[in-house]
Amino acid sequence: MWWMIGKRLLALIPLLLLTTLAAFALIFLIPGDPASTIAGDQATPERVAQIAAELGLDQPWYVQYGQFVSGLLTGDLGNSFTFNVPVARLLVERLPVTLSLTLMALALAALIGVPLGIIAGRYAGRLPDRVATVLSTLGLATPNFVLGLLLVGFLAMRMRIFPATGYAPLAQGFLPWLQHLLLPGLALAVISGAEIARQLRAGLEDAFKQDYIRTAVAKGSNRHVVTWKHALKNAMLPVVTLMGLQVGYLLGGSAVVESVFGIKGLGDLAVNAVLGRDVPTIQAMVVFTAVITLLCSLLVDLSYGWLDPRIRRS
């Protein structure tokens, strides 16, 4: 097991290097000159050149890349062009918001997708399967920002059950925190839940065709026991993979949902950074999202050993 963990960690190193290189290349791919953006439209060429020298933009690209990687390793992500504060401080301030939203969305996606997938898999080809398939198709077809606007209009504005905008930290109490996250979390979770339901249905349908499942049923084992004890555990392998990959999607999709619900998280920060050509913040967001996605992939790989003993033994 430890050997597998070591190999996975070593495999992350080249991926992280490629990620930093891609993030660094943004400074050359984004239209416009960061120094000109900071200096303003009325700045003289001398002022623009001075700012470029202060930022190190006049140095060769490999020198800039070395400084960028060195800053990442030491936690120095530079200063935000838009907010004029350290980027690391911005990430630390906004991370709890987006992390709470992502965890809420994952939990709701599992609550939506797992029951639908089990129902569809157990009754494949019958009415419950068709109903679950229609619901998952609707979930996949509904953009999260459209669903978010519908939830705000009905449950927040008309029914006044939940707050329409904003975020309440957990320090203010669990109930306010939950009330502010349920609607945006649901808007993010529906597509992920629909994908989980489809994946789980396919896994269960395949598991029920295996010989060991047929043997257990033929011996008179309760179908509920067969489903939960045998079929579901094997069918969960692709679902766990999907949920690990969904973390990156949820972090990226939170930008739109945070804008709809007026939440000041990492998604809102990324939108403002792109609009303001805030290169250090954009680079930090790209690297941060990539690191989180790679770590989730590592956790997914390690969970295979628990779900399938054959993988652990190999």
Backbone torsions as a table, in degrees:
resi	resn	phi	psi	omega
1	MET	NA	-45.6	179.7
2	TRP	-66.4	-32.6	177.2
3	TRP	-63.7	-40.7	179.0
4	MET	-65.5	-40.2	178.7
5	ILE	-63.0	-43.1	178.6
6	GLY	-61.4	-42.9	179.0
7	LYS	-63.9	-40.8	179.9
8	ARG	-65.4	-39.8	179.6
9	LEU	-66.3	-40.7	177.5
10	LEU	-64.3	-35.7	179.8
11	ALA	-67.7	-21.6	179.9
12	LEU	-73.8	-24.6	-173.8
13	ILE	-60.5	-52.6	178.8
14	PRO	-64.2	-32.6	177.9
15	LEU	-65.7	-40.3	178.3
16	LEU	-66.4	-37.7	177.3
17	LEU	-63.8	-42.7	177.1
18	LEU	-63.7	-36.5	178.6
19	THR	-64.3	-44.8	179.0
20	THR	-64.5	-36.5	178.8
21	LEU	-66.3	-41.1	178.7
22	ALA	-66.2	-41.2	178.7
23	ALA	-65.2	-40.7	179.0
24	PHE	-64.2	-35.8	-178.6
25	ALA	-65.3	-16.0	-179.9
26	LEU	-60.2	-31.7	-177.7
27	ILE	-63.5	-25.6	179.5
28	PHE	-95.9	-19.3	-176.4
29	LEU	-91.7	-28.7	-178.7
30	ILE	-70.5	130.2	180.0
31	PRO	-61.1	143.8	178.3
32	GLY	92.5	169.0	-178.8
33	ASP	-108.1	122.6	-179.9
34	PRO	-56.5	-38.5	179.8
35	ALA	-63.1	-40.8	178.3
36	SER	-66.4	-37.0	179.3
37	THR	-63.7	-42.6	-179.7
38	ILE	-69.5	-40.2	-176.5
39	ALA	-69.3	-31.0	-179.1
40	GLY	99.1	167.2	-175.5
41	ASP	-68.4	-28.8	-175.2
42	GLN	-92.7	5.7	-175.6
43	ALA	-73.1	148.1	177.4
44	THR	-81.0	158.8	176.5
45	PRO	-56.4	-34.4	179.0
46	GLU	-65.0	-40.1	179.1
47	ARG	-66.2	-40.7	178.3
48	VAL	-63.0	-42.1	178.9
49	ALA	-65.6	-35.5	179.1
50	GLN	-66.0	-43.4	179.5
51	ILE	-65.8	-40.0	178.3
52	ALA	-61.5	-38.3	178.1
53	ALA	-68.4	-38.3	179.2
54	GLU	-65.4	-35.0	180.0
55	LEU	-85.2	-7.5	-178.0
56	GLY	79.4	14.8	-177.1
57	LEU	-77.4	-10.1	179.1
58	ASP	-89.7	-0.8	-179.3
59	GLN	-89.5	161.5	177.6
60	PRO	-58.4	154.3	-173.9
61	TRP	-61.8	-35.9	-177.7
62	TYR	-70.0	-30.5	175.2
63	VAL	-68.9	-43.3	178.0
64	GLN	-62.6	-40.0	179.8
65	TYR	-65.6	-41.5	177.3
66	GLY	-60.6	-42.0	177.6
67	GLN	-66.3	-36.3	179.4
68	PHE	-64.2	-48.3	-179.9
69	VAL	-65.5	-40.3	178.0
70	SER	-61.0	-40.1	177.7
71	GLY	-65.5	-38.5	177.8
72	LEU	-62.9	-41.4	-177.8
73	LEU	-68.7	-29.0	-179.3
74	THR	-97.5	-0.7	-179.5
75	GLY	83.8	7.0	178.3
76	ASP	-94.8	100.8	-177.7
77	LEU	-95.1	7.4	-179.8
78	GLY	87.3	-178.5	178.6
79	ASN	-103.6	142.5	177.4
80	SER	-71.9	131.3	176.6
81	PHE	-68.2	-32.6	-175.0
82	THR	-81.1	-45.7	-174.0
83	PHE	-100.2	-11.5	177.8
84	ASN	57.5	38.8	174.5
85	VAL	-135.5	162.3	178.0
86	PRO	-57.9	137.1	-179.7
87	VAL	-63.3	-37.1	179.4
88	ALA	-58.8	-37.7	178.4
89	ARG	-65.2	-41.1	178.3
90	LEU	-62.1	-43.2	179.8
91	LEU	-63.5	-43.0	-179.3
92	VAL	-64.6	-38.3	-178.6
93	GLU	-69.8	-36.7	-172.9
94	ARG	-98.8	-13.6	-178.8
95	LEU	-59.6	-44.6	-179.9
96	PRO	-57.8	-33.1	-179.0
97	VAL	-66.6	-54.2	-177.9
98	THR	-69.0	-35.0	177.6
99	LEU	-63.7	-42.2	176.7
100	SER	-62.0	-43.5	179.6
101	LEU	-64.5	-41.3	-179.6
102	THR	-65.9	-44.4	179.0
103	LEU	-64.6	-39.4	177.2
104	MET	-63.2	-43.4	179.6
105	ALA	-64.3	-40.7	178.1
106	LEU	-63.6	-43.3	179.6
107	ALA	-63.3	-44.8	179.3
108	LEU	-66.8	-37.3	177.5
109	ALA	-61.6	-41.0	177.7
110	ALA	-66.9	-40.3	179.1
111	LEU	-65.6	-30.1	177.9
112	ILE	-82.7	-49.1	-169.5
113	GLY	-77.1	-40.1	-175.7
114	VAL	-65.7	-50.0	177.4
115	PRO	-60.9	-41.8	178.4
116	LEU	-62.2	-42.7	180.0
117	GLY	-65.5	-39.6	178.5
118	ILE	-65.4	-44.5	178.8
119	ILE	-61.9	-46.0	-178.8
120	ALA	-65.9	-38.0	-179.2
121	GLY	-71.6	-39.0	-179.7
122	ARG	-70.3	-33.5	-176.8
123	TYR	-115.1	43.7	-177.6
124	ALA	-57.3	130.2	178.7
125	GLY	85.9	-6.8	-179.3
126	ARG	-107.3	-178.4	-172.7
127	LEU	-57.8	-46.5	178.5
128	PRO	-58.1	-36.1	178.2
129	ASP	-65.4	-42.1	-179.6
130	ARG	-65.3	-41.4	179.0
131	VAL	-63.6	-45.2	179.2
132	ALA	-63.8	-37.0	179.1
133	THR	-66.7	-40.8	177.6
134	VAL	-63.5	-43.6	-179.9
135	LEU	-64.0	-42.5	179.1
136	SER	-67.2	-34.7	177.2
137	THR	-66.2	-41.8	176.4
138	LEU	-62.8	-39.9	178.8
139	GLY	-62.6	-41.6	179.1
140	LEU	-68.6	-29.7	-175.1
141	ALA	-85.4	-10.2	-175.9
142	THR	-97.9	114.9	177.1
143	PRO	-62.0	145.5	-175.4
144	ASN	-65.5	-31.7	179.8
145	PHE	-72.3	-32.5	175.9
146	VAL	-66.5	-46.8	178.1
147	LEU	-61.9	-38.9	178.3
148	GLY	-61.5	-43.5	178.0
149	LEU	-64.2	-39.2	177.7
150	LEU	-64.6	-41.9	179.4
151	LEU	-65.3	-41.2	178.4
152	VAL	-64.1	-45.7	-177.5
153	GLY	-64.1	-38.5	-174.7
154	PHE	-91.9	-56.2	-173.0
155	LEU	-81.0	-26.6	-178.0
156	ALA	-98.2	-50.1	-175.0
157	MET	-81.1	-44.3	-176.6
158	ARG	-86.6	-53.7	-176.5
159	MET	-81.9	-22.3	179.8
160	ARG	55.1	40.7	178.0
161	ILE	-87.1	-39.4	-177.1
162	PHE	-123.0	157.1	174.4
163	PRO	-65.2	145.5	-178.1
164	ALA	-80.2	-35.1	-175.7
165	THR	-141.9	170.7	172.2
166	GLY	91.4	176.6	-178.7
167	TYR	-142.6	137.5	176.8
168	ALA	-111.9	120.5	178.8
169	PRO	-61.4	155.0	179.7
170	LEU	-61.4	-25.0	178.9
171	ALA	-63.9	-23.5	178.7
172	GLN	-81.9	-3.4	-179.8
173	GLY	124.8	148.8	-176.9
174	PHE	-68.0	-41.3	-176.5
175	LEU	-64.1	-48.6	175.9
176	PRO	-60.4	-40.1	177.3
177	TRP	-58.6	-45.5	-179.3
178	LEU	-67.0	-42.6	-178.5
179	GLN	-61.9	-38.7	-178.4
180	HIS	-75.6	-21.0	-175.6
181	LEU	-99.1	-18.5	-173.6
182	LEU	-62.7	-48.1	-177.4
183	LEU	-66.8	-52.4	177.0
184	PRO	-63.3	-35.2	177.3
185	GLY	-63.3	-40.2	178.4
186	LEU	-67.6	-39.4	178.0
187	ALA	-61.0	-36.0	177.6
188	LEU	-78.5	-30.6	-168.6
189	ALA	-81.5	-23.4	-170.4
190	VAL	-61.8	-47.5	-180.0
191	ILE	-63.6	-44.4	179.4
192	SER	-63.6	-41.3	178.3
193	GLY	-62.8	-38.7	178.0
194	ALA	-64.8	-39.9	178.3
195	GLU	-67.3	-39.0	176.7
196	ILE	-62.2	-43.0	-179.9
197	ALA	-60.8	-44.6	179.7
198	ARG	-64.6	-43.1	-178.5
199	GLN	-66.3	-41.9	-179.1
200	LEU	-68.4	-37.9	177.2
201	ARG	-60.1	-46.6	-179.9
202	ALA	-63.3	-40.1	179.6
203	GLY	-65.4	-42.8	179.1
204	LEU	-67.4	-41.2	179.0
205	GLU	-60.1	-40.6	177.8
206	ASP	-69.7	-38.4	-178.8
207	ALA	-65.5	-38.4	-179.4
208	PHE	-67.3	-14.2	178.1
209	LYS	-89.9	-7.1	-178.2
210	GLN	-74.2	152.9	-175.7
211	ASP	-63.5	-39.5	-176.3
212	TYR	-67.0	-30.8	176.2
213	ILE	-71.2	-44.0	178.5
214	ARG	-61.8	-38.8	179.4
215	THR	-65.1	-42.9	179.4
216	ALA	-62.9	-40.6	179.1
217	VAL	-68.0	-40.7	-179.4
218	ALA	-64.8	-30.0	179.0
219	LYS	-79.6	-1.0	176.1
220	GLY	95.0	13.0	178.1
221	SER	-65.2	143.9	178.4
222	ASN	-61.9	135.3	-176.1
223	ARG	-64.8	-32.0	176.8
224	HIS	-64.7	-41.5	179.5
225	VAL	-65.7	-42.3	179.2
226	VAL	-61.2	-41.6	-178.8
227	THR	-64.7	-50.7	-173.1
228	TRP	-78.8	-35.1	-174.0
229	LYS	-87.2	-34.2	-173.4
230	HIS	-113.7	-60.2	-172.0
231	ALA	-66.7	-43.5	-173.4
232	LEU	-65.6	-38.8	-177.6
233	LYS	-62.5	-41.2	178.6
234	ASN	-73.9	-34.7	180.0
235	ALA	-72.1	-15.0	-177.0
236	MET	-78.9	-14.5	-178.7
237	LEU	-57.0	-53.7	177.9
238	PRO	-67.4	-27.2	179.2
239	VAL	-69.1	-42.0	177.5
240	VAL	-62.1	-40.9	176.3
241	THR	-59.7	-45.7	-179.5
242	LEU	-62.0	-42.8	-178.5
243	MET	-66.5	-35.1	175.6
244	GLY	-64.1	-41.3	178.3
245	LEU	-71.3	-25.5	-178.8
246	GLN	-67.6	-21.2	-179.7
247	VAL	-60.5	-45.3	177.4
248	GLY	-62.8	-40.5	178.3
249	TYR	-63.3	-43.1	-178.4
250	LEU	-67.0	-38.2	176.7
251	LEU	-63.2	-40.3	178.4
252	GLY	-73.4	-41.2	-179.4
253	GLY	-71.8	-15.6	-179.6
254	SER	-66.3	-19.9	-179.3
255	ALA	-59.9	-46.3	-179.0
256	VAL	-69.9	-45.7	-177.0
257	VAL	-66.2	-39.2	177.5
258	GLU	-63.4	-34.5	177.1
259	SER	-67.4	-40.2	-179.7
260	VAL	-64.4	-41.4	-174.4
261	PHE	-98.2	6.1	177.1
262	GLY	63.4	38.8	-179.2
263	ILE	-99.1	129.2	-178.2
264	LYS	-92.3	78.6	178.6
265	GLY	-116.0	-161.0	-179.4
266	LEU	-67.3	-32.7	177.9
267	GLY	-63.6	-45.7	176.5
268	ASP	-62.5	-38.5	177.7
269	LEU	-63.3	-41.7	179.7
270	ALA	-64.4	-41.0	179.3
271	VAL	-62.4	-47.4	179.3
272	ASN	-63.7	-35.5	179.8
273	ALA	-66.8	-40.8	178.9
274	VAL	-66.8	-43.9	-179.8
275	LEU	-64.2	-34.6	-179.3
276	GLY	-94.9	7.9	-177.6
277	ARG	51.1	43.7	-179.3
278	ASP	-84.4	85.9	-171.7
279	VAL	-60.1	-48.7	-179.4
280	PRO	-57.7	-39.4	-179.9
281	THR	-69.0	-42.0	178.3
282	ILE	-61.8	-45.0	179.3
283	GLN	-60.9	-44.0	-179.9
284	ALA	-64.2	-38.3	179.4
285	MET	-65.9	-41.0	179.3
286	VAL	-62.9	-48.1	-179.4
287	VAL	-64.3	-43.2	-178.8
288	PHE	-61.9	-47.0	179.9
289	THR	-62.8	-40.8	179.3
290	ALA	-64.6	-42.1	-179.9
291	VAL	-63.8	-44.0	179.4
292	ILE	-62.5	-42.5	179.9
293	THR	-64.0	-42.5	179.3
294	LEU	-65.9	-39.6	178.2
295	LEU	-66.1	-38.1	176.4
296	CYS	-65.1	-38.6	176.4
297	SER	-62.9	-38.4	177.0
298	LEU	-63.3	-44.3	178.7
299	LEU	-63.7	-36.7	177.2
300	VAL	-63.3	-44.6	178.6
301	ASP	-59.7	-41.7	-179.2
302	LEU	-69.4	-31.1	179.4
303	SER	-69.3	-21.5	177.8
304	TYR	-59.3	-37.0	-179.4
305	GLY	-63.4	-31.0	177.7
306	TRP	-79.1	-38.7	-178.0
307	LEU	-75.1	-34.4	-176.8
308	ASP	-129.8	105.5	-179.4
309	PRO	-59.9	-25.0	179.7
310	ARG	-63.4	-37.4	178.4
311	ILE	-68.4	-39.6	-179.8
312	ARG	-64.5	-41.0	-179.1
313	ARG	-69.7	-31.9	-179.7
314	SER	-75.1	NA	NA
